Amino acid sequence: MFAAPDPGRLRLRAATRAVLGIGGAVGVTGLAGHSLTAAVTGGLAALLALFTVTDAAVRGQLITTALLPAAGFPVLALAALLHDHPFARDLVFLAIVGAGVYARRWGPRGHALGVFAFMTFFVTQFLHTAPGQLPELYAAVGLSLLTCSTVRFGAWCYERRIALPAPPTYQEGRGLARTTTRQAVQATLGCAVALVIGQGLSGERWYWAVGATWWIFVNTASRGETLVRGFRRVLGTLIGIAVGLVVVIPLKGAPGPTAALVAVCVFGIFYTAAVSYTWMMLSVTLLAGGLYGLLGVLDPALLALRMLETGVGALGAVLAVLLVLPVTTHATTDAWIARALRCVHACTAEAAARLSGTPDADPAPHVAQLEALLGRVRLSLAPLVHPLSPLRARKARARQVLALLDDCAREVRGLASVAADPEASHDARLAAACWRVEAAVEALTTPEAARELTTAAPADAPHPATDPIPALAHLHQLEKALIELAHPLRSPTRAPLIGA
């Protein structure tokens, strides 16, 4: 996890800014005279604003953040009013689950608003919010969002200086063919199972099970991804509880040490989220333990109950993705790989245009988008390359695909770097090389053209080591990687990369 690449130190910047933004929000809320309950609610609102708002443009992030209260305040009031009416409360909670997942069809903004609405309902169960507390909680949330937004969009808006890619969207379709619609049904039924079993385990902490099911579905798009995420959530929670017994419980809720621990956990959540869900869940578990310590209710039995409720939540998610409208991992993986390959072609075309003298051509945004798409490919292939996967042949094929895609990304980055050099010269062979890359991508993404790719190798291409034109060297290596991808991706006799 610590050795994972961090281009532009974006993860480090995001984690440091999160500590400052959330710490500032809690501090300002406390200085305003609000209670500990209000400070915790405000701190959670700030964390969600910094964690879930992922619009590509800064202006879009600002608008989404401003819309969070519109999604959260009505839910906060509804949850407080229904607290003493369990049946109605449970039905409304499940409706919010379905609506929150369905909202992902509207991209990053819908995703952020859906998560904020769900977590607003969740935190009222966590803090046993009463209707009389609503004015104070509204003020605390508003103040916290304003404070963290001042840090994010004013004091430390590094996005203005770094071109961030638009987050990849979910698959398109209509009705139940749309991934987000199927996942909304899955998540609702999975949370219903978790809710019933969770309440059987604990009448007070049942919402942990629902929360576990919900978060297992976040940022997944297939059955395999959800199963792996569930395993990693349980593993991270188990490790976090073991660490909590040694680190959190001895603090006994002491404000100073606990606040320092919470700050470290916030940093850990943001720093590890993109590379290790297990490490992120360890940080989340320790953070929850610290908050319960501040509230004076933490003990080993509570941590054990959290482990049980997390297991129940994972069970609910597993049953839902296996039995209810399953989204096959194989189809999802092929879709993400195809998008990544098309992005490779777009990067190549922009770089070639730049080298040929087109001043407006810029491959950099496409390179950033390619990194995001490769992240989705890795997530989609995670079930197959997981150490516990018994499918050795498919595991080897998946690893080969990942290695070759990484080679493509490396060559594309090198090509973009050459294109950015104002003194780089154009060569007539660039057009031919780019055409061959385009043909290779077309063959990989169009089954009818697969045979043509496997029989067409760049035999007449100069060797990269002796080519005096750096751009051509990168293009030849890129073409070679694309041709080698034909075997694991388009071999007529291959089994599906991941079983349907």
Helices and strands as residue ranges (DSSP letters): G 7-9, H 10-31, H 36-52, H 58-81, H 86-102, G 103-106, H 107-127, G 131-133, H 134-150, I 151-155, G 158-160, G 175-177, H 179-201, H 207-217, H 223-247, G 249-251, H 255-272, H 277-294, H 300-323, H 329-355, H 364-385, H 392-420, H 429-445, G 447-449, H 450-455, H 470-490
